[in-house]
Every structure is written in C-alpha cells, then in structure tokens.
C-alpha cells in the first residue's frame, strides 16, 4: 500500500475546483493525520470562509497529478492552489 499524507485543500469560492494549498515551490500544509478545523482556520486565516477547506488524504502518485499552480491574491500571490492539469 502506498504511503499517504493529509494535505490542506481548498475549493476557492466553491467554484467546483479543489486544489492543494501550497506555495509556488510546492511547499504544502501536510500532516500525517487529518487536519483539525482549528489547524485549517489557522492556515487559511481570515479567508477560511472563501476557501471551503478540507483535509484530503493523498498518495504520492495522486499528489503528482496536481501540476498546475495558480497564485491567490488573498495570500500576496505567494500561496495558491495546485490543480490537476485537466481542471
């Protein structure tokens, strides 16, 4: 069985596109256990309401599918969402 980890993900403004929350270098909010509501609130800050946050368990092969990154102005274009190429 492939090793999995938990990643913070978001569907910005509930547009139907869930992406992994990370910076341009691919640094993500990752954990060996599912993120709590408090951890998600802390990571997303005042924009948590817009983010429709979820902690999602992904294997390395699944994570590799998230190749297209879009910066978020709400996070000074430093942090954004990585999407699958077909999203």
N, C-alpha and C positions, 0 to 999 in steps of 0.2 A: 504494500500500500504506500502511495506517495505521501510524503510529509506535507502537512498543510499548516497554514498560519492564518490568523484573522487580520483582515485589513479594513480600515475605515473606508467606506464608500459613500457616495452621495448621488442623488438624482436632483440636480440643481433646479429649483423651482418646479419640481415634479414634471419635467419635460419628457419622461419616459426613457431617459438615457442614464443608466447608472454607471459611474466611473469610480476608479480608485483614487482617493485623495492623496496627492503626492506633489513633490516639487519637480522642477524640470530635470533634475538629476535622477529621478526615480525614488528618492527617499520618501517612504510612506510611513503612515502611522500603523505599525504592525505589532501584533501580540501573539503569544502562544495560547491565549484564552480569549473568548469573546469579550469585546469591549463593553463596558457598562455605559449606561445613559450618562453618568457623570463624566466619564472619560470622553465620550463623544461631545458633550457640551463644552468641555474644556478645550478640545482640539479645534472645534469649529467656532468657538467664541460667540459673538453676538449674531452671527449669520446662521447659527444652527437651525433656525426655523426655515430658512430658504433651502437648506441642504438636503432635507429628507434623508437623514443619516441612517446607515445600517452598518453593522459589523458583519462582514462576509468572510466565510472560510474559503480559502483558495489554495490549490496545489500549485507548485511551481510551473507546471505546464499550462494551467489555466491563467496564471498571472502573466505569462509570456504573451498571451493574446492581447493584452492591453498595451498597444503600441502608439496610439495617437494621443498626444497631450495637449490640453487647452488650458491656458492660464486663466485665473479668475481675478478680475479687478478688485473684488472684495478682499483679496489677500495680497494686494500690491503686485499682482502678476508673478509672485514668487511661488505660490502654491496654486494648484489647479487640479484638474481631473484627467486621468488617463483612461481612454476609452478603447474598446475593441475597434479594430480597423473598419468593420462593417457598420458601426453605429454612426 
